[in-house]
Amino acid sequence: MGRVTPETSHRELTVGEVAARSGVAVSTLHFYEAKGLIRSTRNQGNQRRYPREVLRRVAIIKVAQRTGIPLAEIREALSTLPQGRTPTATDWSRLSAQWKADLDARIARLTRLRDQLNDCIGCGCLSTAACPLRNPFDELSEQGAGPRLLDPT
């Protein structure tokens, strides 16, 4: 693709160029577009063309996915950004702040899981020595099914 110059800075990108620059497969870009995460236009030959700002949007999607944010939440957050301009550092700060509380809660839940993995999980099996102490008479069953001590709600 080459270096960006004033002459090429407004040129739209092909799907192959976006894939090469973003490190995302062409099929993934098509999937993102089908899910409403990014947009393209079609040229006279009916080929997809992407504005340059799609590169930053794809980067945001990749980072959000790595933190475990569902695509529906990513789409919702990206919908708050104006179309036709590259997302700014301020945009990213706002988006990431929205996701921080959820990420902190997931980290806390995973830390609890890691720290209690060898303990009774409150499933009601009463098969380990800890169950009669942590879940006498299967009292946790009144809170619902599943491992109640590992994933408190």
ABEGO torsion letter per residue (X at the ends): XEBBBAAAAABBBBAAAAAAAAGBBAAAAAAAAAAGABBBBBBAAGBBBBBAAAAAAAAAAAAAAAAGBBAAAAAAAAAABBBGBBBBAAAAAAAAAAAAAAAAAAAAAAAAAAAAAABBAGAGAGABAAAAAABBGGAAAAAEBEBAAABBX
